[in-house]
Amino acid sequence: MKTLLIITSIILISFQIDRLFVHDLLFTGDAIAAANYAVNDNNTLPDEHKPMLIDREPGIAESPASTAAPTLNDATEYAEKKEPVAGRSAVSSFTRVNERNMQLHHQLKQSENYLALTTLQFNFNEYQNIETEAFNNILRFADRLIFDASLKVSIAGFTDITGSPAYNQQLSLLRAENIKEYMIDLGVKESQITVSANGISFPVASNNTRQGRSANRRVEILLIQ
């Protein structure tokens, strides 16, 4: 058992080191980043727009809920690469897809219409650091997805309420995208993965306490048929 934990820890450290070399963490914070993200294949965030995270400013606005009624068939990212368009149009397209994926994830979780669920916690203002236990959970999900191509996974990022809604939306996206990249590195097909940035929406605990805010800084992974 100790040998297995050591091996897993070594693998995790290797993944983390590799991320430090392949990711450029500069972030412009403007609509251009969101536009490039929205039109990229499978909504993968370009490395050059990933932010160097800093302390956030207070903000407590709640993100509006979508009125769309998504179905399981909607659990897809962009199937084809689109030609670049005006920034506002691209941002609008990303917002529609993200809202759909958010509501799909939430509805599946509420209905318990999924095969497995795991939650990964994050420290304040972080999105890359993964502990050994969390990595083991990612490995277990990846194994099932690799050996059964009919399965899909919904990865939803969340934050606590500290900071502006726009900042938290971006941070929640980075958390979800980070887990997606782990799974792809392990061999999961990108077409099996759906990602959503939920920001401060759908809290699982009160944001009025330190413990509650800690619980809300998370990524939920749903394994679905």
C-alpha positions in Angstrom: 0.0 0.0 0.0 2.8 2.4 0.9 4.6 1.5 -2.4 1.3 2.4 -4.3 1.0 5.7 -2.6 4.7 6.5 -3.3 4.2 5.7 -7.0 1.0 7.7 -7.2 2.8 10.7 -5.6 5.7 10.5 -8.0 3.2 10.4 -10.9 1.3 13.4 -9.5 4.5 15.4 -9.0 5.6 14.6 -12.6 2.3 16.0 -13.8 2.6 19.1 -11.7 6.2 19.8 -12.9 5.2 19.3 -16.5 2.3 21.8 -16.1 4.7 24.4 -14.8 6.8 24.2 -18.0 4.0 24.0 -20.6 1.7 26.7 -19.3 2.2 30.4 -19.8 0.3 32.1 -17.0 0.0 35.7 -18.4 -3.5 37.0 -18.6 -4.9 40.0 -20.3 -8.3 39.9 -18.6 -10.2 41.5 -21.5 -12.8 40.3 -23.9 -10.2 39.1 -26.4 -9.2 36.3 -24.1 -12.8 35.2 -23.8 -13.3 35.5 -27.5 -10.3 33.3 -28.3 -11.5 30.8 -25.7 -15.0 30.7 -27.1 -14.0 29.8 -30.6 -11.2 27.4 -29.8 -11.8 23.6 -30.2 -13.7 22.1 -27.3 -13.6 25.4 -25.5 -9.9 24.7 -24.4 -8.6 27.9 -22.8 -5.4 29.1 -24.7 -2.3 29.1 -22.5 -1.5 32.7 -23.2 -4.7 33.9 -21.5 -4.4 31.9 -18.3 -4.1 34.4 -15.5 -1.5 34.8 -12.8 -3.9 34.8 -10.0 -3.8 37.6 -7.4 -5.9 38.6 -4.4 -9.5 39.3 -5.4 -11.6 42.4 -4.7 -14.8 41.9 -2.7 -17.9 41.1 -4.7 -21.1 39.2 -3.9 -23.3 39.3 -7.0 -25.0 36.1 -7.9 -24.7 34.8 -11.5 -28.0 34.6 -13.3 -29.5 31.2 -13.9 -30.2 30.0 -17.4 -33.8 29.3 -18.5 -32.6 26.7 -21.0 -33.7 23.1 -20.6 -30.6 21.1 -21.7 -30.7 17.3 -22.3 -28.0 14.7 -22.0 -27.4 15.0 -25.7 -26.3 18.6 -25.1 -23.2 17.4 -23.1 -20.8 18.4 -25.8 -18.3 21.2 -26.4 -17.9 22.8 -29.8 -17.7 19.9 -32.3 -15.8 21.9 -34.9 -13.5 24.9 -35.0 -15.2 28.1 -36.0 -13.5 31.0 -37.8 -12.7 34.0 -35.5 -15.5 36.5 -35.2 -16.0 39.8 -33.4 -15.1 39.6 -29.7 -18.7 40.3 -28.5 -20.2 37.6 -30.7 -17.6 35.1 -29.5 -18.1 35.9 -25.9 -21.9 35.5 -26.4 -21.4 32.1 -28.0 -19.3 31.0 -25.1 -21.8 32.2 -22.6 -24.6 30.3 -24.2 -22.6 27.0 -24.3 -21.4 27.5 -20.8 -24.9 28.2 -19.4 -26.2 25.1 -21.1 -23.4 22.9 -19.7 -23.9 24.5 -16.2 -27.6 23.7 -16.2 -27.0 20.2 -17.5 -24.5 19.4 -14.8 -26.7 20.8 -12.1 -29.8 18.9 -13.3 -27.9 15.6 -13.5 -26.5 16.1 -10.0 -29.9 17.0 -8.6 -31.6 14.1 -10.3 -28.8 11.7 -9.3 -28.8 10.5 -12.9 -25.1 9.8 -13.0 -22.8 6.8 -12.5 -20.3 8.4 -10.1 -19.6 11.8 -8.5 -16.4 13.1 -6.9 -15.6 16.6 -5.6 -12.1 18.1 -5.6 -11.3 21.0 -3.2 -9.0 23.9 -3.9 -7.2 26.4 -1.7 -8.1 30.1 -1.8 -7.3 31.6 -5.2 -5.7 28.4 -6.6 -6.6 26.2 -9.5 -3.6 24.0 -10.3 -2.5 22.3 -7.0 -3.8 18.8 -6.8 -3.3 16.6 -3.7 -2.5 12.8 -4.0 -6.0 11.8 -2.9 -7.6 14.0 -5.5 -5.3 12.7 -8.2 -6.3 9.2 -7.3 -9.9 10.1 -7.9 -9.0 11.5 -11.3 -7.2 8.3 -12.1 -10.2 6.2 -11.2 -12.5 8.3 -13.4 -10.0 8.3 -16.2 -9.7 4.5 -16.1 -13.4 4.1 -16.6 -13.6 6.6 -19.4 -10.6 5.0 -21.2 -12.0 1.5 -21.1 -15.6 2.5 -22.0 -15.7 5.1 -24.8 -19.5 5.4 -24.4 -19.1 7.1 -21.0 -18.7 10.9 -20.6 -17.7 13.2 -17.8 -19.0 16.6 -16.8 -16.4 18.7 -15.1 -17.8 21.8 -13.3 -15.7 24.4 -11.6 -16.9 26.6 -8.7 -15.6 29.3 -6.4 -16.5 30.9 -3.1 -18.1 34.3 -3.1 -14.9 36.4 -2.4 -14.1 38.6 -5.4 -15.9 40.0 -8.4 -18.3 37.7 -10.3 -16.2 38.1 -13.5 -13.0 37.1 -11.8 -14.6 34.1 -10.1 -16.1 33.0 -13.4 -12.6 32.9 -14.9 -11.1 31.2 -11.8 -13.8 28.4 -11.9 -13.1 27.9 -15.6 -9.4 27.4 -14.9 -10.1 24.9 -12.1 -12.3 22.8 -14.4 -9.9 23.1 -17.4 -7.0 22.0 -15.2 -8.9 18.7 -14.3 -9.8 18.3 -18.0 -6.1 18.5 -19.0 -5.2 15.9 -16.4 -7.7 13.5 -17.9 -6.5 14.1 -21.4 -2.9 13.6 -20.3 -4.0 10.3 -18.8 -5.6 9.2 -22.1 -9.2 10.3 -22.0 -10.6 11.5 -25.3 -11.5 15.2 -25.4 -14.8 14.4 -26.9 -15.8 12.6 -23.7 -15.4 15.7 -21.6 -17.8 18.6 -20.9 -16.6 21.6 -19.0 -18.5 24.4 -17.3 -17.5 27.5 -15.4 -20.0 28.1 -12.6 -18.3 30.8 -10.6 -20.2 31.5 -7.4 -23.4 29.7 -8.6 -24.8 26.6 -6.9 -22.9 26.9 -3.5 -22.9 23.8 -1.4 -22.4 25.7 1.9 -22.8 29.2 3.3 -20.3 31.7 2.1 -20.6 33.5 5.5 -18.1 31.2 7.2 -14.5 30.2 6.5 -15.5 26.5 6.4 -18.4 27.2 4.0 -16.2 29.2 1.6 -13.7 26.4 1.6 -16.3 23.9 0.7 -17.5 26.0 -2.2 -14.0 26.2 -3.7 -14.3 23.0 -5.7 -14.6 21.0 -8.9 -17.3 18.5 -9.3 -16.8 15.5 -11.6 -19.9 13.6 -12.8 -19.5 10.3 -14.7 -22.4 9.9 -17.1 -23.7 7.4 -19.6 
